[in-house]
Amino acid sequence: MLLSLWHRLQCRFDAYRDYLCVANARPSRLLNAAKYLRNRGRSASLPYHPPFYMIDPGNVCRLRCAFCSQGHRDNAVHSSPAIMHLEEFTRILEQISPYALIVDLFKHGEPFLNPDIVEMIRAATKKGVRCRINSGMNFSLDSSLAREICESGLSRINCAIDGTTQDVYQQYRVNGDLSLVLRNASMLLKARGELGRGHPLMVYRMLVFEWNHHQVESARQLAMDMGFDRFNADPGMFIPDGGRTVQWDIDAARWRDTPWNLETIYPSTINPVPPPDQPIHRCPSLFNTMVIHATGASMVCCHSSRRTWEQESLLSHTLAEVWNSDQYVATRQAALGVVPRSDALFPQCRTCCWL
């Protein structure tokens, strides 16, 4: 229990620390952040721009994880596979860099499969924008690319490694190769050490399930032996059947029912019902985050995976036009309880229990 509490406190500290960099002291970012803190939750038409961004370099991945739209890809439903080009990224960066406190370069794909990813990070770093990446680490890496990644200015890499043996690891990371993951991580750690840099921060992130919870301590030791900066063991979510979503309770070592809009993963008509012991909090993404698909299309949250959920593109619209569009305002009004849910809301929000 104490270890779990310490882990949660460390994750909270790390989350805030990512925002604390000299570049974020720029007047435009400080003013925008102040407007956000002063106005959040008070109005539907917002007088500030989103301070946080999630940009998908490409919604392509070699893995087919069970709780991801990639693992249930339906080309008739989900957004088409796409890779963002450097020129498109720089155009978007020009719009968001005056306000962005941090940019996550990932969503529904493996970021390192984008051949321009290092140049993207370098472009963001040049603008003083701190970038983070979540990676399944199943990609081709050599010592030269590892060095370029470590020199790019990337702030953090969360490495998804859900076990210490292949048979356990692959139960969730379908098609994944644990030996490749560990080799890639070792190469990055070695390159960082040779450069004498403290970044990117390397995090061994383990999603914990019923089938791998017995390996948490061995994974923690492996992370320490390899030289990772952090080891995070987080509860994993799973779909044991077509109509139920569960999350592993690490402290109690058992599955717990949890609400989730399954439409974000695969076509489903099941509306999530929150368990009575789980408080529901208003979705913060509507008020602080913009998600950008590999095509440049905006999306209301990181769980937006359907083609019909894509909104205006930042390649053809301004940030202000997208952020305070009619649908954004209507959806925020519903979240604030000003109006009931209706067809005027974003489609992915109409049945979401977190609205």
Buried (B, 14 or more C-beta within 10 A) or exposed (E): EEEEEEBEEEEEEBEEEBBEBEBBEBEEBEEBBEBBEEEBEEBBEBEBBBBBBBBBBBBBBBBBBBBBBBBBBEEEBBBEBBBBBBEBBBEBBEBBBBBBBBBBBBBBBBBBBBEBBBBBBBBBBEBBBBBBBBBBBBBEBEEEBBBBBBBBBBBBBBBBBBBBEBEBBBBBBBBBBBEBBBEBBBBBBBBBEEEEEEBBBBBBBBBBBBBBBEBBEEBBEBBEEBBBBBBBBBBBBBBEEEEBBBBBBBEEEEBEBBBBBBBBBBEBEBEBEBEEEEEEEBBBBBBBBBBBBBBBBBBBBBBBBBEEBBBBBBBEBEBEEBBBBEBBBBBBBBBBEEBEBEEBBBBBBBBBBBB
